[in-house]
Amino acid sequence: MANADSVGQFYLDSFGNGRIGVVRAASLATSGNSVITIPILSGGLTNAGAAAGSGAVIVRRVTVSNATGNVATANVAISVASDGNVAAANAVVANVVLSNLTGAGKYQDLTVAGAYGANTAVTGYATQCLYVNINTANANGTVDIAVYGDVVSF
């Protein structure tokens, strides 16, 4: 007989894609590096002092949604570096304009960039969160940013 709590007995690494990070009502009003942080697994990604042995996730999709106003001119990037460096080695999402977010009920999936879109996992040794850099601010509202992917290890 099936257990009614059977899903609750598994960790995120037992499933396929799941939400590995989220930030709600993030303001796009101020430009700069690391204006918004998205904790990976709520900050629970292990840092073992080296890439080997640290926790890791594979980023599959980033969705921006739930705009409280028209933020279609905002330009953002997401990286593993808090200094705003979105060079190929650090970029999870390259610079992108949120052109689809013209109001409520709209969303935009962002393309995962470079190595993180091909064959490289984000490790706990590299970072415990993702950093959103706002290149062009938009004071018209806030958005939710959700990161989906696979957990390699905790």
N, C-alpha and C positions, 0 to 999 in steps of 0.2 A: 504494500500500500504506500502511496506517495505521502511524503511529509509536506504539510502546508507551508512549512518554512524552508523548503528545499533550496530556493534561490538565496535566501539569507545565509545559508551555510557556505557559500562560495565568496571568494574575494574577487576583486575586479580583474585580477590576472587569470581567472577561470573562464572569462567570457571573451568575446571579440571586442570590437570598439566600445568604448564607454567614455563618459565625460571625465577627463583627467584634470580639468581646471576650469574655473568660472569666476568672473567678477561681474557684479550687478551694478547698474546705475553708475557706470564710469563716466566721468565728465570729460569731454573733449575740448574744454574751454581754454586750456593752457598748453602751449607748445613746449616741447623739451624732451630730454632723454629720460626714460624710465618714469614717466608721469603716472603710469598705471602698472601695477604688478599683478600677475596671475599666479598664485601659488599652485604648484604641481602636487596633486593628491593632497591638497590642503596643507602643504608644507611637509608632507610625510615621505618624501623621496630620500632614501638613505644616501649619505655621503660617507664612503669608506676610505676617503683619502686618495683614491685613484679611480680611474674609470672602471677597471676590473673590480668587481665586488660591490660597486655602488648600485643603487637602484637605477632603473632606466625605463623610459617610455618612448613609444613611437608616436609622433604627432601625425595624425591622418587628416584632420580638418579643423579649421577655425571658423566659427560662425559669429557674426556680429548681428545683433537683432535688438528689438524692443526700443527703438529710438523714441525719445520723448519729444523730438522736434525734427526739423529737417537738418541733418548733419552731412548732407551729400557732398560738401566741399572739404570735409576733413580728410587729411592724408596721414596715414599711420604706417608703422612697421612694427614687427614683433621680433625680438632677439633673445638670445641667452646671455647677452652681455649688458650689464647695467649702465655702461658708458655710452650707449646709443650707437655703438659700432654695429652696423648692419652689413658688414662685409660678408662675403659668401660663407665664411666659416662660422659666423654668428647668427645669420638671418634665419629665422623660422618662417616669417612672412616678410617679403620685400616691400618696399614702399608701395602703398596702394591707396587710391582715393575711394572713399565709401559712397560712391555715386548712387547706389541703389537705396540708400537709407534716407528717403525723402519724407518719411513720416511713420506713424504707427502702422503695424502690420507688415512691415517690410523687413527683409533680412539680406545678408550678403555673406556668402562663403568665400573665405580668403584662401588663396593658393599657398600651400606649404612650399617653401623655396629651397633651392640648392640641395645640399647634402641631406638636410632634414626631410626633404621631399623624395629622396632617392633611396638612401641606404644607411642613414646615420640616426641612432637613437639619441635622445636627450638624456644625459646621465645626471645623477645626483651629485657627482663630483664636479660637473660643469656648473650647475645651478640648481636651486631649489624652487625657482619660479621663472616665469617668462616675463619679459619687460616690454611694455608697449611704449613706443616712442611716438610722440605726436609731432609730425613735421609741419602740418598746417592745422591750426586750431579752428574750432567751430563752437561758438558760444551758445548755439541754439538748443542744446539738449544733452542727454546722456544716452548711453547704450549698454547693453549686456554683451559680454564677450565670453564665449564658451569654446574650450579646446577639447577636441575628441581624439582618442587614439587608443593604442594598446599598451598595457602594462607588460614590460619585459620581466622586471623584478622590482620588488619593493626595496 
